[in-house]
Amino acid sequence: MIDASQIRKDLEVVGSDDKHIGRVDHVLETDIELAKFDLGAGLKHHLIPRSWVDFVDEKKVHLSLTADAAKAAWRCWSGVTWCWS
């Protein structure tokens, strides 16, 4: 698993297809919380498991699955309850 210290706030998160998913807001114990105010994240807080991270470079967090697969499986906070996708 990637060292959590490599994942920093505001890094872009992309799928294995290099498509934009969102930007890092917070790194949690087992998840990455994406920034709410990002069109890629649908203007909601989303959580993705840190286990999805393939590698991190200077500008991006690269996932091991495509952007569509990640968005189909991420968890979101609607402001009232947790939801999926």
N, C-alpha and C positions, 0 to 999 in steps of 0.2 A: 504494500500500500504506500501511496505517496505521503511524504512527510507533510503534515498540515501547515508547517511554517512556510512552505513553498507557495501556498495558496493565499493570495493577498486581496484585500478589499479593492474593488473596482477592476480587477482583471476580467477580461472578456472570457466567457465560457462558450466553447464551440463543440459541436458534435464531431464524430470521426469523419464526417463529410465536410468539415470546416464551416458549417453553417452556424450562425449566431443563435445562441440559446438565451443568454442573459449576461449579467455582470454580477460578480461576487459582492454580496453585502456583508455577510458574516460567515465565519467558519465555526461550525459547531463540533461537538464530540464525534459524531458519525456522519454528519451531513454538511452540505454547503447551502446557505440561504442566499437566494438570488435577490438582487435589488428589485424592489416593487416598481420603481419608476423607470422601467425599461420596456419598450414596446415588445421586445422578444419574449419577455416574461409575462406579457398580457396584463401589465399593471396590477399584478398580485404578487404577494410573496410566495415563492416556490422553494421547496427543499429538494435537493438531489443528494443521493448517497455519495460520500467520498469514495466509496469503492468503485464508482463509475469512472473515476479519473484515471486516464491512461498516462498522461505526462503533463508537466507544466513548463512553459517557457517564459521568457521575459514579459510577454504581453498577453498570453492566453492560457486558460485551463482547457486541455484537450480531453474529451471524454472518449471512452472505448465503444460507445454506441452512437448511432446517428442522432441528429437533432430531433427528427420526427419520433424516433424511439424514446428518446429522453423525455420529450414533451408528453408522450402518451403515458409515461409511467411516473412522472414527477408528482409530488404532493403540493397542494396549494392551500393558502389561507385566504378565505373569501372575506375575511373581516368579522365573520361570525363563527364559522366552522371550518374544519379541514375538509378539503375535497381532493379528488384525484383527477389529473389532467385538466 
